[in-house]
Amino acid sequence: MVDLQTQYQRLQKEIDEAVLGVMESTRFIGGPEVDNFAIELAEYLGTKHVIPCANGTDALQIAMMALGLKPGDEVIVPTFTYVATTEVIALLGLTPVMVDVDAETFTLDLKQVADAISPKTKAIVPVHLYGQCAEMEGLMKLANAKGIFVIEDNAQAIGSDYHFTNGKTVKAGTIGHFGCTSFFPSKNLGCFGDGGAIFTDDDNLAATAKMIASHGQSRQYVHDVVGVNSRLDAMQAAILRIKLPHLDDFISRRIAVADKYDAAFKEVTQIQTPVRNSRSSHVFHQYTLVLNGVDRDGLKTFLAQNDIPSMIYYPIPLHKQKAFALSDSDRSFSVTENLCDNVISLPIHTEMEDEQQNYIIEKVIEFINKAE
């Protein structure tokens, strides 16, 4: 799905030097690599504060802790997303309130969000799924009117631009009270292990999140709040510092792959290609098709038989997962359930060669034509 080996080989000299520099310094925890990465990422995003942490899941948890959310508070989330988004809500004793997604963008349906708000609602977590932003302008208006916090799950859309109706353009993850991201190796900006970060323009929230990520310390051995141990290590920060200046190029390469897929599948009526939202650029963390009248599992098997990987993000919605199952919800999840039955993601990465992509396209169309 992602050719990390070839990408590493392209950047090998710079990355190896950066990693060896950390080893020679023996500053493995914290230190200048982590501090400088936080500064450089903040500059790229146009935000005041970046707090590095151990992974994207921790980033979400720390953000919720920093906002002072308490057991019993309700947090609205999409049911069509990875489990981490909801997992941290439950771990903190909060109540996840799941809503359906928009049929075109696969991000939060604003009408369902509005309908789900109750006196207990304290936060909303929009997920910028597959690489493009949720409808943040409308969501922020709704949240601000109700006094509700917004935490952007930006694990799949770092580098995406969101365009407001007044002409202002900002980076994904910098619109809500907090933005959270993951640097899992397959992400558009990925390290060589686990890593994550939290973004905010609020000085007080930044200070609190930074304390929480380091055992609640305001200074060494002084613990003002109950915290966690969540650190981005120096080697990962050094690798990310090498990759960050290439992020826009990584995105351009992914968009070129997506454009070629779009053109190839344009006339295939059984395939819905990803919708490009005019309010958000799409950085294509995933290239996800919605199939219409096609045996999705059959296609996946056929591709595997022809040495082509594919993935289903996500086969089971959160509201049907055993850990979170809803049996008496009065909300409809019809869009999500249709997506879970019919989505399939094709390989997309920065090192895709024309010959590879032509072969993938050929085999997808071959399967669909045979099935007719």
N, C-alpha and C positions, 0 to 999 in steps of 0.2 A: 504493500500500500504506500510506503514511504521509503525512498532510497537514501537512507542516512549514510551508508558507506561511501557512496560516490560524493555526496555533499562534504563529508569529512575529508575525503581525499583532495577535494578542490581547495579546502581551507586548512589543510593539514599542517603546513609550516607554521602558520600563525597560531593555530590552536596548540600544537605541541610546545611551542615556545612559551605560550601563556601558562600552560599546565606545569611545565618545568620551572617556570619562574615562581609559581606558588610553592612547589616542592623545595626549591632552594631557599625560599624565604622562611619556610616552616610556619607561616601564618595560615593555618588550615581553617580556623574558625574566625569569622569576622575579618577585620583588617581592611586594607586599602582596596582590594579587588571588589569586595562586597560594597563598600561605601561608594566607590567610584561607579560601579554598575548602577546603583540606586540613583545617583545623580544623573548619569547619562540616559537612563530610561525615563526619568522624570522630564528631562529636556526633550526627548523624542516625543513623549506623549503630550507635553504641554501642561503638565500637572505639577503642583508644588511638592508633593511628597510621594515617594515610593518606599514602602517597607518590605524588604525581601523576607521570605519565609521558606519553610521546608517544602511545601507543595501547594497546589491549588485548593485542595480540600481544607487544609489549615487556613489558607487565606480567607475562605468564606467563614470559617468558624471564628477566627480572630475578629473579623469585621463585625459579626453579630455580637460577640462579647463586648467589643468596644462601643457599640451602640447602646449597651445596657439592656438588651432584650432579656426578659425574664420568663421562667417556665409558665406556660399557659398563653403567652403571647402568640398571635397567629402571624404566619409568614406565607405570603402568596407566591407560588412557584408554578412553572409549567410542568405538566405531567409528561411531556415529551422532552426528556433530557437525560443526562447521565445521573446515576444515583447520588453522586457526591453532593449535588445541589440540595437535595432533600435530606440526605443522611445527617449532615451537620445540624440541621434544624431539630431533628429528633434527638440527637445526642445532647443538645443543650436543654432538652425538656420543652422546647417550643412546639407549636402545632403547625405542621405543614398543611396549607390549604391549596390543593391542586386545581389548576384550571387548564382549559384546552388552549391550543395554539392556532394561529392564523394558517389557513390552508395554502397560502402562497409562500410566505416567508418562514413558516414553522416556528415563529417566535410568539411570545405572549399575545393572546387575543384581548385587546383592551376592553371590549364590552364585557367579556367574562371576568376580567380583573375587577372592573367597576361593580359588577353584580356580586362578587365574592367578598368585597370589603365589609367588615363588621366592626363594632366597637372594640374588638380585641385585635384587629389588624394593626401591626406595628411596623411591618416591613414587606417589601416586594422584591423578589429576585428575578429580574429579567435575564434570560440566557441568550447570548448572542450566538445562536446555533449555526454550526457549519462554516461560519466566517462572515456573517453579516449581522448588523445591529437590529435589535428589537425597536419598536416604534417609541423611541425615548422621549420625544417632545411631548406627545400626548400622555405618556406614562408619568413624566415629571409633573405636568400640570395637574393630573389627577392626584398624585401622591402629595404634592405641596398643598393642594386644597384641603386634603384630609390630615395633614401632619404626619405622613407616613414616610419612613426611611426607604431608600432605594439602594440596593447592593447589586451592582452589575456583575454577572458571571461572564467574564471576558476570556475564558480559557481557550476559546476557539476563534476569537476575532481580533487578537492584538494586531494593531496597525490599520484596522478598518476606520474609515472616516464617516462620521455622521453629519448630515447637513440639516440645519434648522431652517425653518421657513423664512427667517429674517436674513438668510445668507451666511450665517455663522457656521463654520465647520470645525468640529472637534474630533479627537480620537475616541474610539470606543473605550469604555472603562473610566472615562473622566467626567461623566455627566451626572451620575448619581452621587450619593453621600460617600460611597466606597465603590471602587472597582477592584475585581480580583482576577488573577490569572494564574495559569499553570505553565511551567517550563518543561513539562514532560517531553522526552526526546522527540516524539512525533509531532509536537506542536509547531506552528509556523516559526516561532522563536523557541527552540528547544535546547536544553542542556544535555549532558551525558549521564543523567540520573534523574532524581526528583528535584523539583524546585518550584517556587511560586512567589507571588508578590501581591501587595495590596496598594492601591492608589487612592489618594484623596487630596483635595485642596484645603481641607479644614485642619488648621494647626492643632487644635485640641484633640480631634479624632485621631490625627496622625500620632501624636504623643501617646495617647492611650493605647492604640494598636501596637506601637513599638514596644511599650512596656509589657503588654500582654504576651507578645511573641517571645519575650525574654524573661519568663518566669514572673512577670508582673513587677519587674525592677524599674524604679525611677533612676537609681544609680546602684553600683555594685553593693549587694547584700542589703539593699533597702527595697522592700517589696510593698508597694502601695495597693496593689490589687492582686487577685488570684489570676495567674497567667498559665502559659504553656511553654514548652521548649520547642520552638519552631524556627530553625535557622537555615538559610541558604549558605552552603559551605563555599569556601573561597575558590576551590577548583571549578565548581559549577559557575560561579560568578565570573571567573576569568574566561571561561568558554563563552558565556553569554555576552561578555564585552566584545569578543571577537565577532560574534554573530550579529549583534545589534546593528552595526553599520550596513550589514547586508540585508536587513529585514525587508526594506522596500524592494530590493531586487528579488528576494525570495517570493514576495507577493506578486510582483510582475510576472515571474516565471509561472506561478500557479495560475494566474489569470489567463495567460497564454494557453495553458493546457485546457482550462475550462472553456475558453473560446473555441478551441478546436473540437472539443466534445460537443458543444452547443451546435456548431455548424453541421457536424456529422449526423446528429440525431434530430435535426430541425424538422425533417419531413417524416419522421417515424411516429405515427400517431399513438402508438402504444407507450410512448415515453414522454414524461413531463420533465424537461430539463430545469435546473434551478432558476428560480425567478430572481432577477436583479432588481432589488428595491431601489427606487430613485433617491430615497432619503439616506441610503447607506451604501458605501462601497463594499464589495464582497471580496474577502481575501482568500476564500476557498481553502479553508482547513480541510474540508471534505467536499467532494463532488458527488452529490446525492441525487439520484434519479427517483421519480415516482412512477411505478409501472402501472399500466392500465390493461387488464386482461392478459397479463403475462404471468406465467408460473415463476414467481420470484425464486423459490427454492431450487427449481429446476435450472434456472439461469445461473444461480450461484454454483451449483454442482457442475454445470457445463463449463463455466469459466475455470473452475478449479481443475477440471480434467484437462484443460488446455493451458495449465500453468499460469493462470491469471488470478491474482487474489481479489477478493471483494469482501465487503463487510456490510452488516446491517446495523445501523445506528438509528433506532434502537428497536429490538424485537418485542419487548414487553414494556408497556407504559408503566410509570411509577404507581399509578392508582390500581394496578393489577399485580404489583409485586407483593409477595407474601409479607414483607416487612412493613408495607404501608397500605395494604389493600383497603379500598373504600367499598363498602357494601351498600351504603344507604345515601350516597351523594345525589343531590337533586340537579347537579350540573351534568351537561352532556360533554363527552370526550370523543365525539364521533370523528373529528379531524385526526386526532392523535391515533385512534384505533385504526383508521384507514392507513395512516402513514406507517404504523408499525407492521402492518400486513404487506405493504407494497414498496417500501423504500429499499434501495440498494446503493451502496457507495462504491465507486470505481477508483482505482489508483490515481493519485494526483500528488505530485511532488516537484521539487525544484530541479530535479535532474532528469526529467522525463525526456526520452528521445522520440523523434517522430516515428521511427520504426516500431518502437514499443507501443506507442499510442495507436498507431494505425492497426496494429494487430488486435489490441483490445477492442477497438471500434468494430473491426471486421467480425470478431467473434460474437459480440453482443447482437449485432444485426443478423448474423447467421442464425443464431438461436431463435430470434423473433420471427424470422422468415420461415424457418422450419416448422414453427408452432402454428402457423396460419393454416 
